[in-house]
Amino acid sequence: MEEQRVRDPGAGEVNYSKLDWLWFLISAIILVLLLKYIDSFFWVALPFTLTFFVKALKMM
């Protein structure tokens, strides 16, 4: 009889927290620059900033 191995779904999970913090900081800088120079378009960077902030906190 052959042995059946059960694959652990969490075994290949990689932690991307540092990368998420980096993307958050980059998008936050872009957001501040847009607020300073083209304030009517700051909302374009807002979803990226908020999404990567939530991902960096591991809430998503």
VMD Tcl script that builds the backbone (N, CA, C; Angstrom):
set m [mol new atoms 180]
animate dup $m
set s [atomselect $m all]
$s set {name element resname resid chain x y z} {
  {N N MET 1 A 0.830 -1.192 0.000}
  {CA C MET 1 A 0.000 0.000 0.000}
  {C C MET 1 A 0.869 1.248 0.000}
  {N N GLU 2 A 0.408 2.218 -0.749}
  {CA C GLU 2 A 1.126 3.482 -0.796}
  {C C GLU 2 A 0.681 4.400 0.333}
  {N N GLU 3 A 1.633 5.166 0.818}
  {CA C GLU 3 A 1.314 6.145 1.854}
  {C C GLU 3 A 0.719 7.381 1.214}
  {N N GLN 4 A -0.328 7.878 1.796}
  {CA C GLN 4 A -0.913 9.113 1.303}
  {C C GLN 4 A -0.490 10.253 2.216}
  {N N ARG 5 A 0.070 11.252 1.616}
  {CA C ARG 5 A 0.518 12.394 2.398}
  {C C ARG 5 A -0.525 13.496 2.312}
  {N N VAL 6 A -0.795 14.051 3.441}
  {CA C VAL 6 A -1.729 15.167 3.504}
  {C C VAL 6 A -0.911 16.440 3.402}
  {N N ARG 7 A -1.265 17.239 2.452}
  {CA C ARG 7 A -0.531 18.476 2.233}
  {C C ARG 7 A -1.020 19.547 3.196}
  {N N ASP 8 A -0.087 20.149 3.901}
  {CA C ASP 8 A -0.407 21.213 4.842}
  {C C ASP 8 A -0.561 22.514 4.066}
  {N N PRO 9 A -1.746 23.134 4.075}
  {CA C PRO 9 A -1.938 24.345 3.276}
  {C C PRO 9 A -1.103 25.529 3.751}
  {N N GLY 10 A -0.690 25.525 4.998}
  {CA C GLY 10 A 0.100 26.642 5.510}
  {C C GLY 10 A 1.595 26.439 5.390}
  {N N ALA 11 A 2.021 25.309 4.848}
  {CA C ALA 11 A 3.448 25.002 4.786}
  {C C ALA 11 A 4.195 25.922 3.831}
  {N N GLY 12 A 3.568 26.326 2.751}
  {CA C GLY 12 A 4.240 27.169 1.773}
  {C C GLY 12 A 3.931 28.646 1.936}
  {N N GLU 13 A 3.370 29.006 3.063}
  {CA C GLU 13 A 2.977 30.396 3.268}
  {C C GLU 13 A 4.205 31.263 3.515}
  {N N VAL 14 A 4.265 32.386 2.842}
  {CA C VAL 14 A 5.405 33.284 2.945}
  {C C VAL 14 A 4.938 34.576 3.602}
  {N N ASN 15 A 5.776 35.111 4.450}
  {CA C ASN 15 A 5.440 36.346 5.146}
  {C C ASN 15 A 5.930 37.538 4.325}
  {N N TYR 16 A 4.999 38.359 3.880}
  {CA C TYR 16 A 5.349 39.508 3.057}
  {C C TYR 16 A 5.197 40.819 3.818}
  {N N SER 17 A 5.288 40.785 5.105}
  {CA C SER 17 A 5.042 41.968 5.917}
  {C C SER 17 A 6.032 43.095 5.600}
  {N N LYS 18 A 7.311 42.775 5.464}
  {CA C LYS 18 A 8.317 43.805 5.175}
  {C C LYS 18 A 8.061 44.447 3.819}
  {N N LEU 19 A 7.688 43.633 2.861}
  {CA C LEU 19 A 7.398 44.150 1.528}
  {C C LEU 19 A 6.140 45.025 1.553}
  {N N ASP 20 A 5.154 44.613 2.340}
  {CA C ASP 20 A 3.935 45.427 2.467}
  {C C ASP 20 A 4.227 46.765 3.129}
  {N N TRP 21 A 5.086 46.771 4.134}
  {CA C TRP 21 A 5.465 48.046 4.760}
  {C C TRP 21 A 6.215 48.942 3.770}
  {N N LEU 22 A 7.047 48.335 2.948}
  {CA C LEU 22 A 7.780 49.111 1.946}
  {C C LEU 22 A 6.818 49.735 0.940}
  {N N TRP 23 A 5.862 48.939 0.445}
  {CA C TRP 23 A 4.875 49.471 -0.500}
  {C C TRP 23 A 4.022 50.553 0.159}
  {N N PHE 24 A 3.697 50.379 1.435}
  {CA C PHE 24 A 2.942 51.404 2.145}
  {C C PHE 24 A 3.725 52.706 2.219}
  {N N LEU 25 A 4.998 52.627 2.560}
  {CA C LEU 25 A 5.807 53.843 2.668}
  {C C LEU 25 A 5.956 54.541 1.315}
  {N N ILE 26 A 6.152 53.763 0.267}
  {CA C ILE 26 A 6.269 54.352 -1.073}
  {C C ILE 26 A 4.962 55.034 -1.464}
  {N N SER 27 A 3.849 54.358 -1.242}
  {CA C SER 27 A 2.568 54.956 -1.618}
  {C C SER 27 A 2.225 56.152 -0.736}
  {N N ALA 28 A 2.664 56.135 0.530}
  {CA C ALA 28 A 2.433 57.280 1.410}
  {C C ALA 28 A 3.248 58.492 0.954}
  {N N ILE 29 A 4.456 58.251 0.503}
  {CA C ILE 29 A 5.283 59.351 -0.018}
  {C C ILE 29 A 4.648 59.934 -1.274}
  {N N ILE 30 A 4.174 59.068 -2.146}
  {CA C ILE 30 A 3.498 59.539 -3.359}
  {C C ILE 30 A 2.245 60.331 -2.996}
  {N N LEU 31 A 1.516 59.858 -1.985}
  {CA C LEU 31 A 0.315 60.561 -1.530}
  {C C LEU 31 A 0.657 61.965 -1.033}
  {N N VAL 32 A 1.704 62.082 -0.243}
  {CA C VAL 32 A 2.115 63.394 0.276}
  {C C VAL 32 A 2.565 64.305 -0.852}
  {N N LEU 33 A 3.310 63.749 -1.809}
  {CA C LEU 33 A 3.751 64.558 -2.951}
  {C C LEU 33 A 2.568 65.035 -3.789}
  {N N LEU 34 A 1.592 64.164 -3.969}
  {CA C LEU 34 A 0.395 64.578 -4.705}
  {C C LEU 34 A -0.368 65.660 -3.946}
  {N N LEU 35 A -0.435 65.548 -2.625}
  {CA C LEU 35 A -1.108 66.578 -1.825}
  {C C LEU 35 A -0.387 67.919 -1.930}
  {N N LYS 36 A 0.929 67.863 -2.021}
  {CA C LYS 36 A 1.719 69.098 -2.072}
  {C C LYS 36 A 1.657 69.769 -3.447}
  {N N TYR 37 A 1.767 68.972 -4.504}
  {CA C TYR 37 A 1.901 69.559 -5.831}
  {C C TYR 37 A 0.624 69.511 -6.680}
  {N N ILE 38 A -0.119 68.432 -6.618}
  {CA C ILE 38 A -1.345 68.310 -7.416}
  {C C ILE 38 A -2.453 67.849 -6.472}
  {N N ASP 39 A -2.904 68.749 -5.629}
  {CA C ASP 39 A -3.805 68.355 -4.547}
  {C C ASP 39 A -5.163 67.830 -5.015}
  {N N SER 40 A -5.558 68.132 -6.220}
  {CA C SER 40 A -6.850 67.626 -6.693}
  {C C SER 40 A -6.783 66.146 -7.091}
  {N N PHE 41 A -5.571 65.579 -7.173}
  {CA C PHE 41 A -5.420 64.175 -7.565}
  {C C PHE 41 A -4.847 63.298 -6.452}
  {N N PHE 42 A -4.841 63.768 -5.195}
  {CA C PHE 42 A -4.276 62.964 -4.123}
  {C C PHE 42 A -5.072 61.676 -3.902}
  {N N TRP 43 A -6.356 61.706 -4.242}
  {CA C TRP 43 A -7.223 60.544 -4.025}
  {C C TRP 43 A -6.820 59.350 -4.885}
  {N N VAL 44 A -6.025 59.576 -5.932}
  {CA C VAL 44 A -5.578 58.478 -6.798}
  {C C VAL 44 A -4.655 57.536 -6.014}
  {N N ALA 45 A -3.827 58.077 -5.136}
  {CA C ALA 45 A -2.899 57.255 -4.345}
  {C C ALA 45 A -3.522 56.743 -3.056}
  {N N LEU 46 A -4.656 57.261 -2.676}
  {CA C LEU 46 A -5.283 56.906 -1.404}
  {C C LEU 46 A -5.624 55.418 -1.268}
  {N N PRO 47 A -6.237 54.768 -2.268}
  {CA C PRO 47 A -6.538 53.332 -2.110}
  {C C PRO 47 A -5.288 52.468 -1.925}
  {N N PHE 48 A -4.211 52.805 -2.626}
  {CA C PHE 48 A -2.975 52.041 -2.487}
  {C C PHE 48 A -2.397 52.198 -1.086}
  {N N THR 49 A -2.385 53.421 -0.590}
  {CA C THR 49 A -1.839 53.684 0.734}
  {C C THR 49 A -2.626 52.935 1.806}
  {N N LEU 50 A -3.931 53.022 1.746}
  {CA C LEU 50 A -4.754 52.373 2.767}
  {C C LEU 50 A -4.711 50.848 2.656}
  {N N THR 51 A -4.709 50.327 1.439}
  {CA C THR 51 A -4.666 48.883 1.256}
  {C C THR 51 A -3.366 48.297 1.782}
  {N N PHE 52 A -2.234 48.904 1.441}
  {CA C PHE 52 A -0.963 48.361 1.905}
  {C C PHE 52 A -0.763 48.577 3.398}
  {N N PHE 53 A -1.379 49.609 3.969}
  {CA C PHE 53 A -1.319 49.788 5.419}
  {C C PHE 53 A -2.055 48.650 6.128}
  {N N VAL 54 A -3.228 48.318 5.634}
  {CA C VAL 54 A -4.010 47.217 6.234}
  {C C VAL 54 A -3.284 45.885 6.039}
  {N N LYS 55 A -2.689 45.670 4.868}
  {CA C LYS 55 A -1.960 44.424 4.634}
  {C C LYS 55 A -0.710 44.331 5.515}
  {N N ALA 56 A -0.036 45.457 5.732}
  {CA C ALA 56 A 1.151 45.455 6.578}
  {C C ALA 56 A 0.800 45.152 8.028}
  {N N LEU 57 A -0.386 45.547 8.450}
  {CA C LEU 57 A -0.852 45.224 9.803}
  {C C LEU 57 A -1.399 43.805 9.902}
  {N N LYS 58 A -1.391 43.087 8.786}
  {CA C LYS 58 A -1.877 41.701 8.677}
  {C C LYS 58 A -3.343 41.571 9.056}
  {N N MET 59 A -4.122 42.542 8.656}
  {CA C MET 59 A -5.560 42.487 8.894}
  {C C MET 59 A -6.295 42.041 7.639}
  {N N MET 60 A -5.565 41.842 6.562}
  {CA C MET 60 A -6.189 41.407 5.315}
  {C C MET 60 A -5.355 40.305 4.700}
}
mol reanalyze $m
mol bondsrecalc $m
mol representation Tube
mol addrep $m
